[in-house]
Amino acid sequence: MKKKVGIRFKSVGKVYDFDAGAFVLNCGDCVIVETEKGLGFGFVAVNPKIIKKENTGKPLKKVFRIANDQDFQQREKNKDTEKQAFACCINYIKQLGLTMNLFSIESTFDASRLTFFFTSEGRVDFRQLVRMLVKQFRVRIEMRQVGIRNQAKMCGGIGRCGRELCCSLFMEKFDPVSIRMAKKQGLSLNPTKISGQCGRLMCCLTFEVETYRNLKKSFPKIGRIVRTTNGEGKVIRHNVICSRISLRLNNGNEIETALDTIIKE
């Protein structure tokens, strides 16, 4: 019987399964694991679980060891290298006049590769930039262009709700967000009110839309004529949270009434 453990390499991101071997691990423990790019520094996000061999499918890569003092020192050294590389790359970008927004750099644990993350409105010819960086740092250089939502996730920030951005706090992946979701929840369609720090529609629009869909099944459609104990009128608005509807009566007056006042025919 083998044990698999869930490992994250960033504070928020995908959880990867690894073979825990004989190690006794708990959530929050820092470990060194085998990856396709060599050894990596991660932490336990999901406690080890026993799995049956026939259910494992593709063989899991192993936890190499529990992180020691030297590993933490190496990690701090990598962070210093990332800071130096960031300042150097910004300088080179200005020299070359490239239209790209560099926002993050990541080093592999063994410091053999530096990955530069940037956003840009179009394609960027960064071949000369890569040559300059290789000459400066003598390691493998990778340039990765990402979307604006990924930038917000990696950089973090505070949303209009006053809390840390959902994407950088707990979301592992981005789900499609549409303006129809805002309409379904009766929200203002003002772009400044339903857009996040990244300028795209807020991810939290997806969190409650299914609840609104289910609740609205018991509501009469907008424009329908209904009879209530308070009079007959046309449905003009829904108050889904409070289970109430707004009616325009035949005399032109508007009233708000509870769903249970509707007289079923």
DRENKEFI-688360 format. One line per 2 residues: number of its first residue (from 1); for each residue z, x, y of C-alpha. Coordinates in nm, 3 decimals, m for minus. Example, Ala and Ser with C-alpha at 12.3 -4.5 7.8 and 13.67 -1.06 7.14 Angstrom:
2
1> 0.780 1.230 m0.450  0.714 1.367 m0.106 $
END
This chain:
265
1> 0.000 0.000 0.000  m0.095 0.130 0.344 $
3> 0.047 0.056 0.686  m0.169 m0.008 0.989 $
5> m0.045 0.023 1.343  m0.197 m0.097 1.672 $
7> m0.254 0.182 1.925  m0.351 0.158 2.291 $
9> m0.481 0.451 2.494  m0.431 0.279 2.830 $
11> m0.158 0.052 2.962  m0.400 m0.241 2.933 $
13> m0.698 m0.244 2.704  m0.815 m0.291 2.352 $
15> m0.572 m0.232 2.067  m0.714 m0.010 1.792 $
17> m0.590 m0.009 1.433  m0.485 0.321 1.277 $
19> m0.336 0.426 0.946  0.036 0.482 1.018 $
21> 0.081 0.693 0.705  0.445 0.783 0.637 $
23> 0.547 0.775 1.004  0.820 0.533 1.115 $
25> 0.685 0.388 1.438  0.800 0.130 1.689 $
27> 0.640 m0.031 1.993  0.627 0.214 2.282 $
29> 0.628 0.530 2.070  0.376 0.791 2.187 $
31> 0.153 0.936 1.917  m0.141 1.169 1.864 $
33> m0.421 1.005 1.665  m0.757 1.104 1.522 $
35> m1.054 0.958 1.711  m1.430 1.006 1.706 $
37> m1.393 1.237 2.007  m1.112 1.441 1.855 $
39> m0.739 1.399 1.898  m0.621 1.132 2.140 $
41> m0.291 1.047 2.310  m0.184 0.685 2.272 $
43> 0.116 0.462 2.231  0.217 0.199 1.977 $
45> 0.129 m0.152 2.099  0.166 m0.337 1.764 $
47> 0.432 m0.249 1.509  0.312 m0.120 1.169 $
49> 0.221 m0.378 0.906  0.158 m0.336 0.536 $
51> m0.202 m0.406 0.435  m0.369 m0.436 0.099 $
53> m0.635 m0.182 0.016  m0.892 m0.448 m0.068 $
55> m0.859 m0.599 0.282  m0.894 m0.280 0.484 $
57> m1.276 m0.267 0.490  m1.376 0.039 0.689 $
59> m1.127 0.325 0.636  m0.881 0.358 0.922 $
61> m0.839 0.683 1.110  m0.491 0.828 1.085 $
63> m0.196 0.884 1.314  m0.189 1.263 1.332 $
65> 0.169 1.306 1.456  0.435 1.171 1.688 $
67> 0.388 1.318 2.036  0.608 1.619 2.113 $
69> 0.700 1.802 2.436  0.385 2.016 2.425 $
71> 0.172 1.703 2.399  0.336 1.555 2.709 $
73> 0.280 1.883 2.892  m0.085 1.878 2.791 $
75> m0.113 1.521 2.916  0.030 1.620 3.257 $
77> m0.208 1.916 3.269  m0.498 1.681 3.201 $
79> m0.387 1.458 3.489  m0.392 1.758 3.724 $
81> m0.742 1.845 3.603  m0.854 1.486 3.666 $
83> m0.726 1.502 4.025  m0.907 1.829 4.089 $
85> m1.227 1.697 3.931  m1.211 1.380 4.142 $
87> m1.186 1.572 4.470  m1.460 1.814 4.361 $
89> m1.696 1.536 4.252  m1.649 1.343 4.577 $
91> m1.747 1.656 4.767  m2.058 1.708 4.552 $
93> m2.160 1.342 4.591  m2.151 1.383 4.970 $
95> m2.350 1.706 4.952  m2.620 1.542 4.737 $
97> m2.620 1.217 4.936  m2.581 0.999 4.625 $
99> m2.517 0.625 4.665  m2.238 0.591 4.413 $
101> m1.871 0.495 4.433  m1.658 0.723 4.215 $
103> m1.322 0.562 4.138  m1.175 0.717 3.823 $
105> m1.188 1.020 3.594  m1.057 1.052 3.240 $
107> m1.008 1.368 3.038  m0.996 1.382 2.660 $
109> m0.664 1.501 2.521  m0.801 1.843 2.428 $
111> m0.962 1.874 2.776  m1.306 1.930 2.624 $
113> m1.471 1.638 2.807  m1.444 1.473 3.148 $
115> m1.570 1.118 3.195  m1.652 1.007 3.551 $
117> m1.649 0.631 3.619  m1.844 0.494 3.913 $
119> m2.009 0.182 4.049  m2.344 0.156 4.221 $
121> m2.584 m0.118 4.326  m2.871 0.050 4.143 $
123> m2.957 0.339 3.917  m2.842 0.685 4.023 $
125> m3.009 1.016 3.941  m2.697 1.225 3.880 $
127> m2.856 1.509 3.683  m2.796 1.765 3.957 $
129> m2.441 1.641 3.999  m2.372 1.689 3.627 $
131> m2.508 2.044 3.640  m2.279 2.126 3.931 $
133> m1.976 1.980 3.754  m2.049 2.163 3.429 $
135> m2.076 2.490 3.620  m1.745 2.419 3.793 $
137> m1.531 2.301 3.499  m1.708 2.447 3.192 $
139> m1.655 2.131 2.986  m1.873 1.844 2.869 $
141> m1.942 1.596 3.150  m2.012 1.226 3.100 $
143> m2.111 0.991 3.384  m2.044 0.622 3.318 $
145> m2.161 0.344 3.550  m1.952 0.026 3.515 $
147> m1.940 m0.317 3.675  m1.720 m0.420 3.966 $
149> m1.489 m0.622 3.738  m1.424 m0.314 3.523 $
151> m1.341 m0.120 3.838  m1.078 m0.377 3.934 $
153> m0.933 m0.363 3.583  m0.907 0.017 3.585 $
155> m0.779 0.051 3.943  m0.542 m0.247 3.945 $
157> m0.410 m0.428 4.251  m0.240 m0.744 4.375 $
159> m0.412 m1.083 4.354  m0.394 m1.368 4.606 $
161> m0.114 m1.517 4.393  0.104 m1.217 4.480 $
163> 0.109 m1.084 4.125  m0.061 m0.789 3.960 $
165> m0.425 m0.852 3.866  m0.454 m1.029 3.530 $
167> m0.733 m0.797 3.417  m0.519 m0.487 3.466 $
169> m0.194 m0.649 3.347  m0.276 m0.809 3.011 $
171> m0.644 m0.901 2.965  m0.824 m0.704 2.694 $
173> m1.174 m0.836 2.767  m1.361 m1.041 3.025 $
175> m1.457 m1.400 2.945  m1.746 m1.574 3.125 $
177> m1.636 m1.754 3.443  m1.847 m2.027 3.609 $
179> m1.826 m2.237 3.925  m1.815 m2.543 3.699 $
181> m1.466 m2.439 3.590  m1.345 m2.458 3.949 $
183> m1.504 m2.803 3.988  m1.339 m2.923 3.668 $
185> m0.998 m2.824 3.808  m1.061 m2.986 4.147 $
187> m1.038 m2.655 4.334  m1.194 m2.572 4.668 $
189> m1.540 m2.423 4.622  m1.490 m2.188 4.916 $
191> m1.590 m1.844 4.773  m1.306 m1.671 4.958 $
193> m1.050 m1.890 4.781  m1.177 m1.868 4.424 $
195> m1.288 m1.504 4.421  m1.072 m1.215 4.307 $
197> m1.028 m0.864 4.443  m1.353 m0.764 4.273 $
199> m1.550 m1.025 4.464  m1.631 m1.221 4.148 $
201> m1.489 m1.558 4.041  m1.122 m1.523 3.946 $
203> m1.059 m1.473 3.574  m0.764 m1.713 3.588 $
205> m1.011 m2.003 3.629  m1.059 m1.981 3.253 $
207> m0.689 m2.007 3.168  m0.639 m2.382 3.228 $
209> m0.988 m2.527 3.221  m0.955 m2.644 2.859 $
211> m0.630 m2.826 2.945  m0.806 m3.001 3.234 $
213> m1.092 m3.101 3.004  m0.851 m3.259 2.757 $
215> m0.648 m3.438 3.025  m0.958 m3.577 3.195 $
217> m1.066 m3.754 2.877  m0.818 m4.030 2.960 $
219> m0.942 m4.065 3.322  m1.213 m4.310 3.434 $
221> m1.518 m4.133 3.575  m1.566 m4.083 3.947 $
223> m1.760 m4.380 4.089  m1.648 m4.625 3.821 $
225> m1.507 m4.964 3.925  m1.165 m5.028 3.772 $
227> m0.901 m5.298 3.797  m0.538 m5.201 3.847 $
229> m0.216 m5.386 3.916  m0.261 m5.273 4.277 $
231> m0.613 m5.412 4.311  m0.975 m5.341 4.215 $
233> m1.171 m5.048 4.350  m1.398 m4.749 4.295 $
235> m1.256 m4.423 4.161  m1.306 m4.152 4.423 $
237> m1.064 m3.874 4.317  m0.858 m3.753 4.022 $
239> m0.508 m3.607 4.042  m0.504 m3.463 3.691 $
241> m0.166 m3.290 3.708  0.017 m3.605 3.823 $
243> m0.192 m3.844 3.607  m0.301 m4.044 3.913 $
245> m0.633 m4.161 4.057  m0.747 m4.246 4.408 $
247> m0.933 m4.576 4.460  m1.138 m4.719 4.743 $
249> m1.066 m5.091 4.747  m1.320 m5.360 4.829 $
251> m1.171 m5.391 5.179  m1.232 m5.019 5.245 $
253> m0.873 m4.903 5.213  m0.783 m4.610 4.990 $
255> m0.486 m4.607 4.754  m0.348 m4.372 4.491 $
257> m0.218 m4.519 4.170  m0.096 m4.406 3.830 $
259> m0.322 m4.416 3.525  m0.094 m4.659 3.345 $
261> m0.161 m4.923 3.617  m0.524 m4.958 3.505 $
263> m0.590 m5.294 3.342  m0.793 m5.238 3.026 $
265> m1.069 m5.490 2.966 $
END
